[in-house]
Amino acid sequence: MDSYFDESHHIMRESMKRFVQKEILPYVDAWEDQELFPRELYKKMADAGFLGLGYPEELGGTPGDAFHMIAFTEELIRGGSVGLVAGLGSHGIGLPPVLALGTDAQKRRFIPPVLTGEKIAALAITEPDAGSDVARIRTRAVREGDHYVVNGSKTFITSGCRADILTTAVRTGGEGHAGISLLVIETDTPGFTVSRKLRKMGWNASDTGELAFEDCRVPVENLLGQEGMGFYGIMENFQRERLSLAVMAHQVAQLAYEESVKYAQARQVFGRPVTGFQVTRHKLVDMATKITVAREFNYRVAARMQAGENVITEVSMAKNFACEVCDQVVYDAVQIHGGYGYAREYLVERLYRDARILSIGGGTTEIMKEIISKMLKF
Ligand SMILES: Cc1cc2nc3c(=O)[nH]c(=O)nc-3n(C[C@H](O)[C@H](O)[C@H](O)COP(=O)(O)OP(=O)(O)OC[C@H]3O[C@@H](n4cnc5c(N)ncnc54)[C@H](O)[C@@H]3O)c2cc1C
């Protein structure tokens, strides 16, 4: 571990651990049951210096590199709700396009209020008829004087029901990816509505919204970069999001493994602990082996990305590998718990449900394979 993490990462990890123990673990089951966590948690995270991790100090951020982000994500997953991680982290996909394509004025306007926990940011790309095929989005933004008039809908938007700003993919030009732009849409703009909050298999503590835009007038100064640059911004963003999902996957698997070891040692069947059976020990060994390999590869890819290398192929591989490992591990974790693994009181039940979306969100397994096959050029 220490080849990637120095003293500053360890200090941050310890402080995140304390935050999770004090502010999340006592309440997380209730938040999952209520399908929402309180808005004050953003403020608490901000005050503790975690929300702005990796953002420039002049915008209210806290200095940090890829491994601070990884340590942060790994500890937050220990809160036991991946939905909470996704909800608290929606700005992690909503703000980077502002940082990459925005003007100084846009950055100063949109980023600091999110990093202080006052406002919530989200990323709105997916539409009812365009998920994997981003280039087919139909939400249209037509220029009228100093405004774009936006009409269309979005779905599956994490934090969509309570976001204050949405980094939104809109069509300003013709068909295909070249006609896509990114607009920051403030959700108090007349014509914007949350059509409904979606009910899901897992990620219950995060809100996932279906959104509508009806003659929503958005100032032209909210356009990020030039018209037609949206697809580029979206693809850049995907690399970090996919690596982050890969890290979430190895850590969900780690948590499920640790729960399984504890349970298998404590549970007595046929006069011995479940670890007394070789088949269980081998299952645990397979879990630990796969998790170690996934984690090491994720760290390696993060280090290379941080060094500025082109790791599009490796990021896609990392996501697919870690998600597959995670799926196998949570499956076996439930199996080791027997009937209790199917009961809400046991963490592995939630991890099993929460893991399922990791190989779908941010680009499906099949889309990752398409990318890899193109990059390998066979
Ligand atoms: C809980 C949750 C949170 C989400 N958060 C956000 C968010 O914050 N912002 C946002 O914009 N989106 C978000 N999404 C949307 C998510 O990114 C999409 O669901 C995902 O990209 C897949 O798109 P789709 O659901 O339209 O599936 P489709 O694209 O319709 O795919 C259906 C199936 O076809 C397969 N398929 C598609 N194309 C190909 C191909 N070329 N080759 C082989 N197979 C193919 C897919 O792999 C999949 O198995 C979220 C989704 C969920 C469920």
The ligand as a Tripos MOL2 file, in Angstrom:
@<TRIPOS>MOLECULE
LIG
   53    58     1     0     0
SMALL
NO_CHARGES

@<TRIPOS>ATOM
      1 C1        -28.6620    4.4660   -9.8460 C.3       1 LIG1
      2 C2        -28.2460    5.1280  -11.1220 C.ar      1 LIG1
      3 C3        -27.5720    6.3340  -11.0790 C.ar      1 LIG1
      4 C4        -27.2400    6.9960  -12.2780 C.ar      1 LIG1
      5 N1        -26.6740    8.2490  -12.2120 N.ar      1 LIG1
      6 C5        -26.5550    8.9750  -13.3580 C.ar      1 LIG1
      7 C6        -26.1750   10.3560  -13.3130 C.ar      1 LIG1
      8 O1        -25.9110   10.9230  -12.2540 O.2       1 LIG1
      9 N2        -26.1240   11.0640  -14.4950 N.ar      1 LIG1
     10 C7        -26.4030   10.4880  -15.6930 C.ar      1 LIG1
     11 O2        -26.3440   11.1790  -16.7060 O.2       1 LIG1
     12 N3        -26.7480    9.1580  -15.7710 N.ar      1 LIG1
     13 C8        -26.8380    8.4020  -14.6350 C.ar      1 LIG1
     14 N4        -27.2210    7.0800  -14.7010 N.ar      1 LIG1
     15 C9        -27.4960    6.4830  -16.0070 C.3       1 LIG1
     16 C10       -26.4700    5.4220  -16.4040 C.3       1 LIG1
     17 O3        -25.2570    6.0300  -16.7490 O.3       1 LIG1
     18 C11       -27.0940    4.6270  -17.5620 C.3       1 LIG1
     19 O4        -28.1350    3.8510  -16.9920 O.3       1 LIG1
     20 C12       -26.0890    3.7450  -18.2740 C.3       1 LIG1
     21 O5        -25.1660    4.5210  -18.9800 O.3       1 LIG1
     22 C13       -26.7590    2.7800  -19.2620 C.3       1 LIG1
     23 O6        -27.6730    3.4280  -20.0860 O.3       1 LIG1
     24 P1        -29.1680    2.8440  -20.2530 P.3       1 LIG1
     25 O7        -29.6870    2.6210  -18.8750 O.co2     1 LIG1
     26 O8        -29.9220    3.7580  -21.1370 O.co2     1 LIG1
     27 O9        -28.9760    1.4390  -20.9250 O.3       1 LIG1
     28 P2        -28.9350    1.1690  -22.5260 P.3       1 LIG1
     29 O10       -27.9550    2.0710  -23.1510 O.co2     1 LIG1
     30 O11       -30.3280    1.1850  -23.0420 O.co2     1 LIG1
     31 O12       -28.3790   -0.3170  -22.5560 O.3       1 LIG1
     32 C14       -29.2130   -1.4880  -22.4390 C.3       1 LIG1
     33 C15       -28.3190   -2.7000  -22.6280 C.3       1 LIG1
     34 O13       -27.7590   -2.6970  -23.9330 O.3       1 LIG1
     35 C16       -26.3550   -2.8230  -23.8630 C.3       1 LIG1
     36 N5        -25.7110   -2.0830  -24.9490 N.ar      1 LIG1
     37 C17       -25.9080   -0.7930  -25.2820 C.ar      1 LIG1
     38 N6        -25.1130   -0.4470  -26.3010 N.ar      1 LIG1
     39 C18       -24.3890   -1.5500  -26.6090 C.ar      1 LIG1
     40 C19       -23.3720   -1.8220  -27.5830 C.ar      1 LIG1
     41 N7        -22.9300   -0.8900  -28.4220 N.pl3     1 LIG1
     42 N8        -22.8410   -3.0750  -27.6090 N.ar      1 LIG1
     43 C20       -23.2880   -4.0270  -26.7550 C.ar      1 LIG1
     44 N9        -24.2350   -3.8150  -25.8240 N.ar      1 LIG1
     45 C21       -24.7800   -2.6070  -25.7520 C.ar      1 LIG1
     46 C22       -25.9860   -2.2250  -22.5170 C.3       1 LIG1
     47 O14       -24.7080   -2.6770  -22.0840 O.3       1 LIG1
     48 C23       -27.1230   -2.7490  -21.6620 C.3       1 LIG1
     49 O15       -26.8520   -4.0460  -21.2570 O.3       1 LIG1
     50 C24       -27.5220    6.3900  -13.5180 C.ar      1 LIG1
     51 C25       -28.1610    5.1500  -13.5550 C.ar      1 LIG1
     52 C26       -28.5640    4.5330  -12.3850 C.ar      1 LIG1
     53 C27       -29.3380    3.2530  -12.4700 C.3       1 LIG1
@<TRIPOS>BOND
     1     1     2 1
     2     2     3 ar
     3     2    52 ar
     4     3     4 ar
     5     4     5 ar
     6     4    50 ar
     7     5     6 ar
     8     6     7 ar
     9     6    13 1
    10     7     8 2
    11     7     9 ar
    12     9    10 ar
    13    10    11 2
    14    10    12 ar
    15    12    13 ar
    16    13    14 ar
    17    14    15 1
    18    14    50 ar
    19    15    16 1
    20    16    17 1
    21    16    18 1
    22    18    19 1
    23    18    20 1
    24    20    21 1
    25    20    22 1
    26    22    23 1
    27    23    24 1
    28    24    25 2
    29    24    26 1
    30    24    27 1
    31    27    28 1
    32    28    29 2
    33    28    30 1
    34    28    31 1
    35    31    32 1
    36    32    33 1
    37    33    34 1
    38    33    48 1
    39    34    35 1
    40    35    36 1
    41    35    46 1
    42    36    37 ar
    43    36    45 ar
    44    37    38 ar
    45    38    39 ar
    46    39    40 ar
    47    39    45 ar
    48    40    41 1
    49    40    42 ar
    50    42    43 ar
    51    43    44 ar
    52    44    45 ar
    53    46    47 1
    54    46    48 1
    55    48    49 1
    56    50    51 ar
    57    51    52 ar
    58    52    53 1
@<TRIPOS>SUBSTRUCTURE
     1 LIG1         1 GROUP 0 **** ****
